Structure formats: C-alpha cells, structure tokens
Amino acid sequence: MSVGSIAMGGALGALLRVYISHWLIKVTSVGFPWGTFGVNMLGCLLIGACWAHFQDVARSELWVLFIMMGFLGAFTTFSTFGLEMLRLWQTQQVLVAILYLLSSNILGLMAVGLGYWARQLF
C-alpha cells in the first residue's frame, strides 16, 4: 500500500531528523544552526544519490515512495527542493530554476515573517 509506505518512511525520517539535529547541536559550536543545516545537507546528498540509483536500476514503486516521499520528505523538505532544482537545471529550464530559487527563498522568508506578525496580532 503506497500510503502505508509513505507513512512508515515519514515516521522514520522525522525521528532520525530530530536525533541527528540534536546530536549536531550538542557536538558543534553555538551561533550557527548546525542541526538544521547538517540535516538539510545530508538530506540533499541522500536524495541525489537515491535519484541517481533509482534511475539506473529496476525498482519497486513502494521503495521509491518509502525512501523519497516518506523518509526523505520527513527528514528534510530542503532535499526535495534541491532535487527539483537539479531536475529543472538538467532539463535546461534555467529561467524557471532561477525563478523557483529566488521565489522560494524570498517568499518563504516573507511568509514566515507574515505568519509571525499575524500571530502577534491575534
């Protein structure tokens, strides 16, 4: 079942994200968000490797859903963003990639600020 595969992968990805993030915070210096940064970079490395692997071998759709959508989706959504950027670049959709990069970062930060501001009002 695809929903079950995604859910199980997601549960494991979320738990591992918390564990690794807390561990990185404990073993690194203060001042830089090493926990989030480390998890995001590891997630990007893993999703790139998985994407390349799944393109080269026969695979079960359930494993793809478990790993890519479930585990890595819950581990870090930044890895999905990185993969989407790579795919846009590989298909020569450079303008779309640049627009996606800029709009995701700028509008994402604005949305965080708006959410914070709205919560302060209400």
N, C-alpha and C positions, 0 to 999 in steps of 0.2 A: 504494500500500500504506500503510495507516494507521500501522503500527509504524515503517516507514521514515520517514514524515513526522514523527512524534513524535521519533524518534531524531535526525534531522538538525536539527530545530529545537532540541532539547535541547542538542546539541553546540554550536551557535552561541550559544545563550543562556548556557550555562556559561562559554564563552570570553569573551563580552562582559562578563559579570558580573565576572570576575576582572580584566579590563582596566580597566573603569570604576572598580571598587572601589580598585584600586591607584593609579590616577590621582587619584581624590578624596583618598586618604590623602596623596599626595605634595603636593597643592596646598592642603590645608587645615591648620588648626591641630591640634595634638595634644590628647588628652584626651577627645575625643568620637569615637565610631566613625562618622565621616563616610562612609567607604566603604560599609559595610553600610547605613547609613541612606539614603544617596543612591540606592543601587541599589534598595532597597525602595520608596522614594517614586517613583522613575522607573518601576519595575515596576507599581506601583498606578496611576499615570497612564496607562500604556500599556494595561493590561488593561481599565481603564474605557473608554478610547477605542475599543479593539477590540471590546469587548462591545456598545457602542452602535452601532458601524459594522456589525457582523455581524447585528444585529437589523434594520437598515434596508435591507440590500442582499441580493441573491441571492448565495450564496457556495458555494464548494466545501468540502465537509467536510474534505478534505485540508488546505486552507489554515487552517481553524479549528484542526485538530489540530496542524499545524505551528507556528502562532503561539501559540495559547492554552495548549495542553497541553505542547508541546515547548519552544519558545523561552522563553515567559514562565514556564513551570513550572520550567525550569532556571535562568532568570535570577533569579527570586525566588519562593519559595512564599508569601511575605507578600502578594504581589499576589493570589494565589488566595484567601487568607483575606479580604482586603479585598473582593473581588468577592462571595464568599459572604455576607459581612456585608451588603453592599448589596442583594443579592437577597432576603435574609431581611427586611430593612427594607422593601423595595419591596412585598413580599407581606404586609405587616403582621404578620409573625411576630416581634413585638418581644421577647417573653419568650425565645423561642428565640435571638434575636440576642444579647440580653444574657447569657444562659447560655453561649452559644458564645464570646463575647468574654471573659468572666471565666474560664471553664474553660480555654480555650486558653492564656491568658496565665499564670494561676496554676499550672495543672497542667503546662504546658510548662516553666516555670521549676523546678518541683519535680522534673520528670523529668530535667532537665539536672543538677540537684544530686544526685539519686539515682544517675544514671549516673556522675557524677564520684566520688561516695562509694563506689559498688560497685567501681569500677576501683581505687580506693585500697586496698580490702580484698583484692583478688585480684590 
